[in-house]
Amino acid sequence: MREKLKKITFLVKIKKNLEMFVEYIHDYHFFRKNYMNNVHDMKSMSYEISLITHSIEKAFLNPKPRRFGIKKVYRLIEILNEINKNEYSYKVGINILMAYKTFYEKNNWQNAEEYTNVSKFLSDKSDVIKYNVGKIDCNLIMIIIKSHTLLRHRSTYIQ
């Protein structure tokens, strides 16, 4: 009897769709249990701060400055409001916002809404330890890149 049922394509399709639906439900429950509740754990928030600060630092190197990182700055402020104030990533986030504010001041963009919001957020954060963020020597980076390229080419000749 089973062999005859397996030959009916309509029933086979229904069976496959049901199996796929059951797998989908299992995946949904697994995701909800393991990931949805852990979105705001300390590790993921620190990682997100690192990603945002890195992208903002890269924007500082742009030879033709323009307003940038508006969504990322707002997200950074949102995370910094949730994170423990004693964490290293919190201090780095505050420092990158200070560098962002200084960058806007140097380019006379104080009228920008993001500048106002960052200034407002930083108004009571002056006690945070200052780190040297957002100040990268472009010449040093080019020397490192060129030496890496030379080493890479030399190693191909050696092999």
Phi, psi and omega in degrees: 000319179299319181297324179291321179293325180294339181273348179275108187298324180300315180290325178296318178296318179297316180298314180297318179296320177295317178298318179295320179296319178297317177297320178300314179298317177299315178298318179300312180295321178298313180298313181298320181290319189262337187240320187296324182278346184258012184298324186255029176284163187301318183297313182291326179291320177297320179296317180295322176300317179299316180297316182294314181297322179296316181292326177292319177299321178298323181293332177298334183278354181299125183294334177247092185297143175210166178296140186207166169064027186298309180296320182293322179294318178295320178294319179300316179298319178300314180293316182297333176289337183264339191272159178294130184293344181269354181288145178300318182297328176297314181295320177295318178300316178298317181295322179291326176293324176296318178295321178299314179298315179298319179299317178295322179295319179297329182261011178056046178250033183293344179279348183293143181298320181295325177297316179298316180294319178295316179299317179298317180295320183279353187303329180248021183249020184291345181276355181288138180301136181274130174245157180273082179249153176073011179238091185244135178279107183299324179296319178297319179298316180296322178296316180297315181297315181296318180293324177296318179297316179298315180297320180296318179291321179296323181291332177289327178288325182292322182291000000 
